[in-house]
Amino acid sequence: MDCLEKYMKPQVSEKFFNVTRPLDYETQRYYILTARAQDGGGQASTVRVYFNVLDVNDNAPEGKLQTKKALDRETQSFYNLVITVNDLAPPPMTRFTSTAQVSVILLDVNDCPPTFTSQKMTYIQENTPVDTVIFNAKAADADSGPNSYHRTIDGDVRLVGELDREELSNYTLTVVATDKGEPPLSSTMDVTMMVLDVNDNTPSFSQNIYDIEIEENTLTGTDIIQVYASDADVGTNGQIRFSISGGNTNSDFRIDLVTGVISVAKQLDREARSSYSLVVQAADRGSSPRVDQATVNIVLLDVNDRSPEFELSPYTVNVRENMENLPKNILQVSVFVFSLLSTHSMKFKAL
């Protein structure tokens, strides 16, 4: 017998092969043995014997649980499965069945960056004190545990310097939120901060003094000069309204409150008043209006609009007859002149 006789040993007297240890189809499915017989005279013969191991239904079914598609803990973090398996041994009544309840808990991986939940625009007045909280950044993370923690203690954005809307009216801040996963994930958000105007600028005239000369016979309603003023503020804080606050006691002039155009309001008379010094005011429309002033000097130019007047009318003179040493002055007349132009071209003529 060869080495396989450790599994089967022939009984010489009974002529049988006996199984000496359990066989397992799943381990080895067949055996090949060589049997040798020898008589007492030394004659021998051999035969090869093939043993096929037949399978029996001695193993409960086993299987692998696999995923059919990608899992997402943030969508569903827990599964409770009931699994039933059976073999296909014939006949059906000999089949084995196994049932198990499997709880599947999905462990988090850092696959979700933080997402911001706060608004992307904020407004702040330009006179806001330094160290004021002007914006609170808020973010959420769908991951759990350290993967969702943020490195910042809070999301408060504070003002560290004074603002001036007239220099810069808006800012764009880039806020970063970072979790503590390995590796960490980050998200950024641009926040637009609009600086709101306050009435901190006074209107300013383009010049402090305006000088103009006009003829005294300028018609009523004639525009004679336009004053200009500007205000760096915006909205009602930057809207300017003009007025005459002094030097216009008789209301001889008026000003357009929007355009600043000054015009003649009444008939002028240089002989009654030869010059004006108007105080013009520019005020904004803020809740506490700010004001600037300028002076408009107006000089009336004379026109020959009145005839000279004799001091007496008529004059009576007594003259002796037969006067000698002629010509001789017998009368001096006085004339009132109301026009400056007449003093340079006064002529007398006897009619």
C-alpha positions as CSV (number, residue, x, y, z in Angstrom):
1,M,0.0,0.0,0.0
2,D,1.3,3.5,-0.7
3,C,1.0,6.6,1.6
4,L,-2.7,7.0,1.0
5,E,-3.4,4.0,3.0
6,K,-3.5,6.3,6.0
7,Y,-7.0,7.1,4.9
8,M,-8.1,3.6,3.9
9,K,-6.7,0.2,4.9
10,P,-7.8,-3.1,3.3
11,Q,-8.8,-5.8,5.6
12,V,-7.2,-8.9,4.3
13,S,-9.6,-11.3,5.8
14,E,-12.7,-9.3,4.9
15,K,-11.4,-7.7,1.7
16,F,-12.8,-4.2,2.6
17,F,-11.4,-0.6,2.6
18,N,-12.4,1.1,5.8
19,V,-12.5,4.9,6.3
20,T,-10.2,5.8,9.2
21,R,-11.0,9.6,9.4
22,P,-13.8,11.9,8.2
23,L,-13.8,12.9,4.6
24,D,-14.6,16.5,3.4
25,Y,-15.8,17.0,-0.1
26,E,-15.0,20.7,0.1
27,T,-11.3,19.8,1.0
28,Q,-10.6,16.9,-1.3
29,R,-13.1,15.5,-3.8
30,Y,-11.4,12.2,-4.9
31,Y,-8.6,9.7,-3.9
32,I,-6.5,7.3,-6.0
33,L,-5.2,4.2,-4.1
34,T,-3.0,1.3,-5.3
35,A,-3.7,-2.1,-3.6
36,R,-1.1,-4.9,-3.8
37,A,-1.8,-8.6,-2.9
38,Q,1.0,-11.2,-2.3
39,D,0.7,-14.8,-1.6
40,G,3.0,-16.8,0.6
41,G,5.2,-17.9,-2.3
42,G,6.1,-14.3,-3.1
43,Q,3.8,-13.9,-6.0
44,A,2.1,-10.4,-6.0
45,S,-0.3,-8.3,-8.1
46,T,-1.5,-4.7,-7.8
47,V,-4.7,-2.8,-8.6
48,R,-5.5,0.9,-8.8
49,V,-8.7,2.0,-6.9
50,Y,-10.5,5.3,-7.5
51,F,-12.6,6.8,-4.7
52,N,-14.9,9.8,-5.5
53,V,-16.1,11.7,-2.5
54,L,-19.8,12.5,-2.8
55,D,-21.0,15.9,-1.6
56,V,-23.7,16.2,1.1
57,N,-25.5,19.3,2.3
58,D,-23.3,19.9,5.4
59,N,-22.5,23.6,5.1
60,A,-24.8,26.6,5.9
61,P,-24.9,29.2,3.1
62,E,-22.5,32.1,3.3
63,G,-22.4,35.3,1.3
64,K,-20.9,38.8,1.0
65,L,-22.8,42.0,1.6
66,Q,-21.8,44.5,-1.0
67,T,-22.9,48.1,-1.8
68,K,-24.7,48.7,-5.1
69,K,-24.0,52.5,-5.2
70,A,-22.1,55.1,-3.4
71,L,-23.1,55.8,0.2
72,D,-23.6,59.2,1.8
73,R,-23.6,59.5,5.5
74,E,-25.0,63.0,5.3
75,T,-28.0,61.6,3.5
76,Q,-28.5,58.4,5.6
77,S,-26.2,57.4,8.4
78,F,-27.7,54.1,9.5
79,Y,-29.1,51.0,7.9
80,N,-30.9,48.0,9.6
81,L,-30.9,45.1,7.2
82,V,-32.5,41.6,7.5
83,I,-30.6,39.1,5.4
84,T,-31.9,35.6,4.5
85,V,-29.8,33.1,2.5
86,N,-30.4,29.4,1.5
87,D,-28.7,26.8,-0.5
88,L,-30.1,25.0,-3.5
89,A,-29.6,21.4,-2.4
90,P,-32.1,18.8,-3.7
91,P,-34.6,18.0,-2.5
92,P,-35.9,21.4,-1.1
93,M,-36.7,20.0,2.3
94,T,-33.0,19.3,2.9
95,R,-31.9,22.9,2.2
96,F,-30.4,25.0,4.9
97,T,-31.5,28.6,5.5
98,S,-29.8,31.3,7.5
99,T,-31.2,34.7,8.6
100,A,-29.3,37.5,10.2
101,Q,-30.0,41.1,11.2
102,V,-27.2,43.4,10.1
103,S,-26.9,47.0,11.4
104,V,-24.8,49.1,9.2
105,I,-23.4,52.4,10.7
106,L,-21.7,54.7,8.2
107,L,-18.6,56.3,9.6
108,D,-18.0,59.9,8.6
109,V,-15.2,60.9,6.2
110,N,-14.4,64.6,5.6
111,D,-16.1,64.9,2.3
112,C,-18.2,68.0,2.9
113,P,-16.6,71.5,3.1
114,P,-18.3,74.1,5.4
115,T,-21.1,76.0,3.7
116,F,-22.0,79.6,4.7
117,T,-25.5,80.4,5.9
118,S,-25.0,84.1,6.4
119,Q,-25.9,86.9,3.9
120,K,-23.4,88.1,1.4
121,M,-24.2,91.8,1.8
122,T,-24.2,94.1,4.8
123,Y,-24.6,97.8,5.4
124,I,-22.8,100.1,7.8
125,Q,-22.8,103.8,8.4
126,E,-19.6,105.6,7.8
127,N,-19.5,107.1,11.3
128,T,-19.6,103.6,13.0
129,P,-17.2,103.5,16.0
130,V,-14.1,101.4,15.8
131,D,-14.4,97.8,17.3
132,T,-18.1,97.6,16.4
133,V,-19.2,94.2,15.1
134,I,-20.3,94.9,11.6
135,F,-21.0,91.4,10.3
136,N,-21.4,87.9,11.7
137,A,-20.3,85.1,9.5
138,K,-22.2,81.8,10.0
139,A,-21.3,78.4,8.4
140,A,-22.5,74.8,8.7
141,D,-20.9,71.5,7.9
142,A,-22.8,68.4,7.0
143,D,-19.9,66.2,8.4
144,S,-19.8,65.1,12.0
145,G,-17.2,65.1,14.8
146,P,-14.0,66.9,14.2
147,N,-14.7,67.0,10.5
148,S,-17.4,69.7,11.2
149,Y,-15.6,71.9,13.7
150,H,-14.6,75.4,12.7
151,R,-11.3,76.9,13.6
152,T,-12.6,80.3,14.4
153,I,-14.0,81.0,17.8
154,D,-16.7,83.1,16.4
155,G,-17.6,84.7,13.0
156,D,-17.7,88.3,14.2
157,V,-16.2,90.8,11.8
158,R,-15.2,93.9,13.7
159,L,-14.3,97.4,12.4
160,V,-10.6,98.2,13.1
161,G,-10.4,101.6,11.4
162,E,-12.5,104.7,10.7
163,L,-14.6,104.7,7.5
164,D,-15.1,107.5,5.1
165,R,-17.7,106.9,2.4
166,E,-16.4,109.8,0.3
167,E,-13.0,107.9,0.0
168,L,-14.3,104.4,-0.4
169,S,-18.0,103.6,-0.5
170,N,-17.9,99.7,-0.5
171,Y,-15.6,96.9,0.6
172,T,-15.4,93.3,-0.5
173,L,-14.3,90.9,2.4
174,T,-13.3,87.3,1.8
175,V,-14.3,85.1,4.7
176,V,-12.8,81.6,5.1
177,A,-14.4,78.8,7.1
178,T,-12.2,75.7,7.7
179,D,-13.1,72.4,9.4
180,K,-10.7,70.2,11.5
181,G,-10.8,67.1,9.3
182,E,-7.8,65.3,8.0
183,P,-7.1,66.9,5.6
184,P,-9.1,70.0,6.4
185,L,-11.6,71.4,4.0
186,S,-12.3,75.1,3.5
187,S,-14.9,77.3,1.9
188,T,-14.7,81.0,1.1
189,M,-17.4,83.7,0.7
190,D,-17.1,87.2,-0.6
191,V,-19.1,89.6,1.6
192,T,-19.9,93.1,0.1
193,M,-20.1,95.8,2.8
194,M,-21.8,99.0,1.6
195,V,-20.9,102.2,3.5
196,L,-23.9,104.3,4.2
197,D,-23.6,108.1,3.9
198,V,-23.9,110.4,6.9
199,N,-24.1,114.2,6.6
200,D,-20.5,114.9,7.5
201,N,-19.6,117.3,4.6
202,T,-20.5,120.9,4.3
203,P,-21.5,122.4,0.9
204,S,-18.6,124.4,-0.6
205,F,-18.9,127.3,-3.0
206,S,-16.6,127.3,-6.0
207,Q,-15.4,130.8,-4.9
208,N,-16.0,132.9,-1.8
209,I,-16.6,136.2,-3.6
210,Y,-18.3,136.8,-7.0
211,D,-18.0,140.3,-8.6
212,I,-20.3,141.5,-11.4
213,E,-21.3,144.7,-13.1
214,I,-24.6,145.2,-14.8
215,E,-26.4,148.2,-16.3
216,E,-29.0,149.8,-14.2
217,N,-31.6,149.4,-16.9
218,T,-31.3,145.6,-17.0
219,L,-34.7,144.2,-17.5
220,T,-36.6,142.4,-14.7
221,G,-36.2,138.6,-14.9
222,T,-32.7,138.8,-16.6
223,D,-30.3,136.2,-15.3
224,I,-27.1,138.0,-14.3
225,I,-24.8,135.3,-12.6
226,Q,-24.8,131.7,-11.5
227,V,-23.1,130.6,-8.3
228,Y,-21.9,127.0,-7.9
229,A,-21.5,124.8,-4.8
230,S,-20.8,121.1,-4.3
231,D,-21.3,118.6,-1.5
232,A,-19.3,115.3,-1.2
233,D,-22.2,113.6,0.5
234,V,-24.9,111.6,-1.4
235,G,-28.7,111.5,-1.4
236,T,-30.5,114.3,0.5
237,N,-27.2,114.9,2.4
238,G,-25.7,116.0,-0.8
239,Q,-28.6,118.0,-2.3
240,I,-28.0,121.7,-2.2
241,R,-30.5,124.5,-2.0
242,F,-29.5,128.2,-2.6
243,S,-30.9,131.3,-0.9
244,I,-30.1,135.0,-0.4
245,S,-29.6,135.5,3.3
246,G,-28.4,139.1,3.3
247,G,-27.9,142.4,1.4
248,N,-31.2,142.1,-0.5
249,T,-33.4,144.2,1.8
250,N,-35.6,145.5,-1.1
251,S,-35.7,142.1,-2.7
252,D,-34.2,143.6,-5.9
253,F,-32.7,140.2,-6.8
254,R,-33.8,136.6,-6.5
255,I,-31.9,133.2,-6.8
256,D,-33.1,129.9,-8.1
257,L,-32.9,127.6,-5.1
258,V,-31.8,124.6,-7.2
259,T,-29.5,126.1,-10.0
260,G,-28.1,129.0,-8.1
261,V,-28.9,131.5,-10.9
262,I,-29.3,135.0,-9.6
263,S,-31.7,137.3,-11.6
264,V,-33.1,140.8,-11.4
265,A,-36.4,140.9,-9.5
266,K,-37.2,144.6,-9.7
267,Q,-36.4,147.7,-11.8
268,L,-33.0,148.9,-10.7
269,D,-31.9,152.6,-10.3
270,R,-28.3,153.4,-9.9
271,E,-29.2,156.9,-8.8
272,A,-31.1,155.3,-5.9
273,R,-28.6,152.6,-5.1
274,S,-25.4,152.0,-7.0
275,S,-24.2,148.7,-5.6
276,Y,-25.2,145.6,-3.7
277,S,-23.4,143.0,-1.6
278,L,-25.5,139.9,-1.5
279,V,-24.9,137.1,1.0
280,V,-25.7,133.9,-0.8
281,Q,-26.2,130.7,1.2
282,A,-25.9,127.0,0.1
283,A,-27.5,124.5,2.5
284,D,-27.8,120.7,2.1
285,R,-31.0,118.8,2.9
286,G,-29.6,116.5,5.6
287,S,-31.6,116.1,8.9
288,S,-29.2,118.6,10.4
289,P,-28.4,120.9,7.4
290,R,-24.9,122.1,6.9
291,V,-24.4,125.6,5.4
292,D,-21.8,127.6,3.4
293,Q,-21.9,131.2,2.4
294,A,-20.5,133.4,-0.4
295,T,-20.7,137.1,-1.3
296,V,-21.9,138.4,-4.6
297,N,-20.9,142.0,-5.2
298,I,-23.1,143.7,-7.9
299,V,-22.2,147.2,-9.2
300,L,-24.8,149.1,-11.3
301,L,-23.4,150.8,-14.4
302,D,-24.9,154.1,-15.2
303,V,-27.0,154.7,-18.3
304,N,-28.2,158.2,-19.4
305,D,-31.8,157.7,-18.3
306,R,-32.6,161.2,-16.8
307,S,-32.4,164.7,-18.2
308,P,-30.5,167.4,-16.4
309,E,-32.6,169.7,-14.3
310,F,-32.0,173.5,-13.8
311,E,-31.9,174.7,-10.2
312,L,-34.5,177.4,-11.0
313,S,-37.1,177.5,-13.6
314,P,-37.6,180.2,-14.9
315,Y,-34.6,182.5,-14.2
316,T,-35.3,186.3,-14.1
317,V,-32.4,188.7,-14.8
318,N,-32.4,192.5,-14.9
319,V,-29.9,193.9,-17.5
320,R,-28.9,197.5,-18.0
321,E,-29.1,198.9,-21.4
322,N,-26.1,200.3,-23.2
323,M,-23.7,198.1,-21.4
324,E,-20.1,198.5,-22.4
325,N,-17.1,196.1,-22.6
326,L,-19.2,193.3,-23.9
327,P,-19.4,190.3,-23.7
328,K,-20.0,190.3,-20.0
329,N,-21.5,187.6,-17.6
330,I,-24.9,188.5,-16.6
331,L,-26.2,185.1,-15.2
332,Q,-24.8,181.8,-14.0
333,V,-27.2,178.8,-14.1
334,S,-27.0,175.6,-12.0
335,V,-27.9,172.3,-13.3
336,F,-28.6,169.0,-11.5
337,V,-27.1,166.1,-13.4
338,F,-28.3,162.5,-12.4
339,S,-26.3,160.6,-15.0
340,L,-22.5,160.2,-14.6
341,L,-22.3,160.0,-18.4
342,S,-23.8,163.6,-18.7
343,T,-21.1,165.2,-16.6
344,H,-18.5,164.5,-19.3
345,S,-20.6,165.9,-22.2
346,M,-22.7,168.8,-20.7
347,K,-23.5,171.6,-23.3
348,F,-25.5,174.7,-22.9
349,K,-27.4,176.5,-25.6
350,A,-29.6,179.5,-25.7
351,L,-32.8,179.0,-27.5
